Amino acid sequence: MRSWLYLAALAVVVAALSAWVYYKPDARTSETYALSELKAGEVKRIRLERAAAVDAAAPADAPATPMELERRGDVWHITVPFPARAESFQVERLLGILDARSVGRFAAAGLDRYGLVQPQSTVTLDAQTFAFGAVNTATREQYVLTNAAVYAIPLTQRTAIPRDPDALISRALFAPGEVPVRFELPDFAAALDDGAWKFTPAHEDVTPDERNAWADRWRQALAVRAARYDGGSGSATSTIKIGLKDGGTLTLGILQREPELVLLRADEGVQYYFFADAAKRMLAPPARSSDSVTK
């Protein structure tokens, strides 16, 4: 009996292995295709056009909204429709299409079935354009036209294209290379002196670590969001003057403290939004900030 069961189990295993060998994909047909030979680190310019029809609130015949960026050194900048520093994370997502691979490559014919006669959006990296068409709901893939061929890539790249230019603005309050060494706020000042932060009026009960933490909070300030200043938030109620390590200076305007902190960099024409708790930590000396957190 045991011998019969053993033979039966062995037969099942052999049948399963045979089926796997028979049905497994042929290595010659499982080739994937890269959409480009460009390298992300070599790209200098990006142009985006998102068809207005993609947005439900836009008129069907509304023109596409162009957005352009260019690399200056190691920093990306928005150049169209307005000048601003670009969010590096967003740029990296856009460049991610260079790493995308497709299991299929189709001739650029009958583009209507791929939704590519009037693409939903286009991304141009230097001289190569990627046009985004319809979604294959069965495979959950996006059709993309580039280099005279149609590819099907994962949907993740679809979400990399921003709805509007504001989504591309860098949320970092300071640009790379801007290192604050002096702050003049409405109620007090802080300056880096011989490697140590000193406050005026003095706060002797504050430890060096607490002073450094306060300064780092400013130096590494990352807003929840950033947007072009259009005057809708009103004018600044007070200002903050900041001295930089390279000898430069800049002035921030405080547009709002509650329910969220809104700071304006007039030199960039951008306003930065922070959670209200950030206002307590950034606009008060370390001692007061610690007291407010304890409470």
N, C-alpha and C positions, 0 to 999 in steps of 0.2 A: 504493500500500500504506500509506504513512504517513498519507495523507488518510483512509483507511478506519479506521485505528487511532485517529486523532484524533476522528473522528465517533463511534466506539464509546465512547471514554472520556467524551466530552461527554454522550452518552446516559446513561451510568451516573451521572454527576454530577447531571443533570437528574432522573433517577428518584429518586436519594437525597434531593434537595431536596424533591421532591414528596411523598415519603413522610414527611419530617420535618414539612412543613406540615400534612399530613393527620392525623398521629398526635400532634402536639404538644399539650400540655394547653391547654384553653381558659382564658384569663386569668380568665374569670368563674367557673370552677369550681376554681381553684387558690387561692382565698381561705383565709387561716388565721384562727383565732379565738383571742382572748385569753381566759384563764380568769377574769380579774378586772380591775377598774378600780383596785384598790388600788395604792398606791405603797409600795415597801419602806420608805422613810424615814418613812412616816406610820403604820406599824403599831406599836401600843403593847403588845399582848398576844398570846401564842402559847399554844395548848393542843394537846398531842399525846396521842393514844391509840393504842398499838400493841397489837393483839389478841394475847393470849398464845399463841393457836393458831399464830401465825406462827413461834414458836420451837418447834423439835422437842422440846425437853426439857420444855416446859410442858404441863400437863393440858389436854385439849381444851376443858373447860368452865371453865377459869380466866378470871377477869375481865380486862378490859383494864387496863393500867397507865397512869394519867394522868400527864402531865408538863406543868407550866405555867411560862411565863417572862413577864417584863414588862420594858419599857424604862424605865430611870430616867436621864433625861438622854441621854447617848450610850452608856450601858453597859447591857447586857442582864443580867438576874439570873434565876436559877432560883428559883421560889417554892414549887413542889410537885414532888416530895414532900419536898424539903428546901431550905433557903436556901443559895445559893452564887452566885458570879459565873459567868456563862455564857461559853462559848467563842465568840468573835465569828465565827470561821470557820464553825462549825456553824450558827449562827443565819443567816448569810448564805446557806448552802446551803438551809435551810428556806424562806427568803424567795424563793429562786430560782424557786419555782413561779409567782410573780407575773409572771415574764418568759416563762414557757412558752407556746407557741402550738400549736394543734391544727389539722390539716387537715380534721378532721371534728367536727361538733357534732350529737349525737343526742338525741332526746327521752328523758326519764328514765322510760322504760317498759321492762318486761321486764328488770329489773335483774339477774335471776339469770344471764343470759347474759354479763353483764359482771363477774360476781363481786362485785356491789355490794349484795346483799341483806344480807350480813354483811361489811362492809369489812374488809380486812386491817389498815388503820390509818386514822386521820383526823388532819388538821392544821387547826386553826382559827386564822385570823389575824384578830384583832379579832372581828367578827361573822360572817365568812364561813368556812364549813367546806368542806374538800376531803377527800372520801372516796376511798381508794385500793382498787381492785378487782383484777380478774384482769389477766394479761399476754397480749397478742396475740402468740403465738410467731411468727406469720408476718411481722408488721411490726415486731416488737420494740418494742412500745409498751405503755404502762400506761393502763388505763382509770381515769378520775377523774370523780367526780360532784361537781358544785358548781353553785349557782344554777339548780337544776332542769334541768340538762342534763348529758350524759355526753360527755367529751372523751377523745381518745387522745393522750398526750404521750410524749416520749422517756423511756426507762427510767432516765436519770441521776437524775431526781428521786426515784426509789424508794429509792435508797441514802442520801438525805439524812436519812431518819428514823432516829434512833438506836435501838439495841436496848434501852438502859437509860439512866436519868438520869445515871449517872456519865460517860457519853460527852459530856454537855453541859457538864461542869464546865470552867471556864477553866484552861488549863495555865500561864498566866502567874502567877508567884509573887506579884507585886505588882499591886495594882489600879491603874487609871489615876489619876494624881494622887499616888500614893505614890512619893516620890522619896527613897531612902535617902541619908543624909549621914553616918552613923556606924554602925560595926559593932563589936560586942564578941563575939568568938569565944572558945572555950575557951583557946586558946594565944596569942592576940594581939588587938589592936584596930586599927581604921582609922577615920580621921575626915577629913572635908573641911574644910580650914582655909584660908581666904582663897584659894579656888579650886584648892588643891593637896591631894592625898591624903597624909596622914601616918600612919605606922604605929608602933605601940608593941608590942614593942621596935622601935627604929628599924632600917631596912634601907637604909643609905646607898648600897649598890651597885645599887639598883634605879632604873631610869630613870623619869621622870614618865610616859612613854608606857606602861610596864609597870604602873605603879600605876593609871593610868586604865583600862587594859584589865581589870585585876582588878576594879575597881569596876563597870565596865560589864557584866562577866560576871554580877555579882549583880543589877544594876539591870534587866537585860534577861533575867533567868533565865526560861527556858521549859522546863517539865518535859516528859518523854517522855509522861507520863500523869498524871492526877490522879484521886483517888477520895475518897469520904467516909471519915473516920476512924472505924473501928468498934472500935478497941482490939485488933484482931487482930495488929497489928505491934508490940504491946507499948507500953511507956512510953518517954519520951525518956531517952536516956543522958546527954545534955548539952543545953545551950541556946545560942542565939545571940540577942543583944539588938540591935535595930536602931532607930536614931533616924531620923525622917523630916524632910524639909525643912519641913513645916508645923508641926513641934513635936511631933507624935505619936510614939508608940513602939509596937513590936510585938515579940513574942518567938516565935522558931521553935524547935521541938524537933527534935533529931536522933534519929530513930527507928532509923536503920540507915545504915551506911557502905558495907558490902559485902554481896552482890555488886553492889548498886546503892545510891545515896544516896537516902534517904527523909526528907524534911523535913515537919514538921507545923505547920500554922497553926492553933493551937487556937482562935483567935478566929473562924475560919471553919469549923472542924471538917473540914478538908480536908488530906489528905496528898499530897505531890508527889514523884514518882519521877524521878530523874536517873540517867544512866549513871554507872558507877563512876568513870570518868575525870573527871567533873565534880566529884566529891568532892575529888580531888587538887588541882584548880584553884581550887575555891571555899573549901575549908576550910584552905588553907595560904597563907602570904604569897606575894606575887609571885615572890620569889627562889626559894623552895622549889618553887613550882609550875613555874617555868621549868626548874629542875634536874631535876624528875621527868619532864618532857616530853622533855628532852634524853636522859636515860637510856633 
